[in-house]
Each structure stands twice: as C-alpha cells, then as structure tokens.
Amino acid sequence: METIGLAGHAQQLNRGADVSLVNEAGEYLGRTCHWRECGPGIRQSCDAQHCGRRHYLHDDLGSVRLPPDLVKEPPIELWPALLARVKAQHDVEDRLLAPLRGRSDHSA
C-alpha cells in the first residue's frame, strides 16, 4: 500500500498525487482509493462506481477521462517496469522512484 501512503503524505503537505490504473489493453480502470479503509459501505461519500468491489480501486469513470496519449505513455510508469518519461520532482524521485530502482524486479 505504498501508493496510498504517498498520497496521504502528499495531502498533508497540501499537495497530491494520483496513481492511475490502466489494464494491458490501455483502458483506464480508475485511480487508487485514497481512503485508509476501503470496502463496501464504509464511506457514504465515496463516488466510485463500484465502491469496495475491488479494494482500493476508485473507478471514477463517469468523472475522469484521460487523453489516450496520456494513458499510452504516462509521464511515469511503475509497472511492469519503471519508466520515467519526464524529470520527476525531487520528492517523487527520492521517496518513490529511487527505492523502486533499488529493487531487483524494477529497472529504469
């Protein structure tokens, strides 16, 4: 749940980050849920289409549309391999990308 921790930490600093989830066909699935506890019926204010069906998936397909080129080539891709197409901000580099680069299952 590192991405949720990152988003929560960023919100405390009046900044934010979204992790968009895309399937292998390049279709947008939603974002990671920002709630610490995620499940059916936990949050009445959750606007995900299928809140809690897949834990920590915020499927906001009715309100968020990503341009196809952004989905195809996002600024930073975390999986299946780490790929940064832009120079990341220092905090993103230090707290997210550098630790991932140090793992044997990710490469730059």
C-alpha positions as CSV (number, residue, x, y, z in Angstrom):
1,M,0.0,0.0,0.0
2,E,2.9,2.4,-0.6
3,T,0.9,4.4,-3.1
4,I,-1.8,5.2,-0.6
5,G,0.8,6.2,2.0
6,L,2.4,8.5,-0.6
7,A,-1.0,10.1,-1.5
8,G,-1.8,10.6,2.2
9,H,1.6,12.1,3.0
10,A,1.3,14.4,-0.1
11,Q,-2.2,15.6,1.1
12,Q,-0.7,16.6,4.5
13,L,1.7,18.9,2.6
14,N,-1.2,20.4,0.6
15,R,-0.1,18.5,-2.5
16,G,-1.5,15.5,-4.1
17,A,-0.7,12.6,-6.4
18,D,-3.0,10.3,-8.3
19,V,-2.0,6.8,-9.4
20,S,-4.0,6.0,-12.5
21,L,-4.6,2.3,-13.2
22,V,-4.7,1.0,-16.7
23,N,-5.2,-2.5,-18.0
24,E,-3.0,-4.3,-20.6
25,A,-5.3,-3.1,-23.4
26,G,-4.6,0.5,-22.4
27,E,-8.1,1.1,-20.9
28,Y,-8.3,3.4,-17.8
29,L,-9.6,1.4,-14.8
30,G,-9.6,4.2,-12.2
31,R,-7.3,5.5,-9.6
32,T,-6.1,4.2,-6.3
33,C,-8.5,4.9,-3.5
34,H,-7.2,7.5,-1.0
35,W,-9.2,6.1,2.0
36,R,-7.2,4.2,4.6
37,E,-10.1,1.8,5.0
38,C,-11.7,0.7,1.7
39,G,-14.7,-1.6,1.4
40,P,-18.4,-1.8,0.5
41,G,-20.4,0.6,2.6
42,I,-17.6,2.1,4.7
43,R,-17.8,5.5,3.1
44,Q,-21.1,7.0,2.1
45,S,-19.3,9.9,0.4
46,C,-17.3,7.6,-1.9
47,D,-18.2,8.4,-5.5
48,A,-16.6,5.3,-7.0
49,Q,-18.9,3.4,-9.3
50,H,-18.3,0.1,-7.6
51,C,-17.1,1.2,-4.2
52,G,-15.3,-1.7,-2.5
53,R,-15.9,-4.3,-5.2
54,R,-12.2,-4.2,-5.7
55,H,-10.5,-2.8,-2.6
56,Y,-8.5,0.4,-3.2
57,L,-9.8,0.8,-6.8
58,H,-11.6,4.1,-7.2
59,D,-13.4,3.6,-10.5
60,D,-14.5,7.1,-11.3
61,L,-15.1,6.5,-15.0
62,G,-18.0,8.9,-15.0
63,S,-16.0,11.9,-13.9
64,V,-12.4,11.3,-15.1
65,R,-11.4,10.9,-18.7
66,L,-7.7,10.6,-19.5
67,P,-6.5,11.5,-23.0
68,P,-5.5,8.3,-24.9
69,D,-1.9,9.5,-25.4
70,L,-1.5,10.1,-21.7
71,V,-2.8,6.5,-21.0
72,K,-0.5,5.1,-23.7
73,E,2.6,7.0,-22.5
74,P,2.2,8.3,-18.9
75,P,4.9,10.6,-17.5
76,I,5.9,7.9,-15.0
77,E,5.1,4.2,-15.5
78,L,5.6,2.0,-12.4
79,W,4.7,-1.4,-13.9
80,P,5.7,-3.8,-15.4
81,A,9.0,-1.8,-15.5
82,L,9.9,1.6,-14.0
83,L,10.0,4.2,-16.8
84,A,10.2,7.9,-16.3
85,R,9.5,9.9,-19.4
86,V,9.9,13.2,-17.6
87,K,12.2,14.5,-14.9
88,A,10.4,13.8,-11.6
89,Q,10.2,16.3,-8.8
90,H,12.7,15.7,-6.1
91,D,10.2,14.3,-3.6
92,V,8.8,11.9,-6.1
93,E,12.3,10.8,-7.1
94,D,13.6,10.4,-3.6
95,R,10.5,8.8,-2.0
96,L,9.1,6.7,-4.8
97,L,11.4,6.2,-7.8
98,A,14.8,5.8,-6.1
99,P,13.5,3.0,-3.8
100,L,11.9,1.2,-6.8
101,R,15.1,1.5,-8.8
102,G,16.9,-0.3,-6.0
103,R,14.7,-3.3,-6.2
104,S,15.8,-6.2,-8.5
105,D,12.4,-6.6,-10.1
106,H,12.3,-3.0,-11.5
107,S,14.6,-1.3,-13.9
108,A,14.9,2.2,-15.1
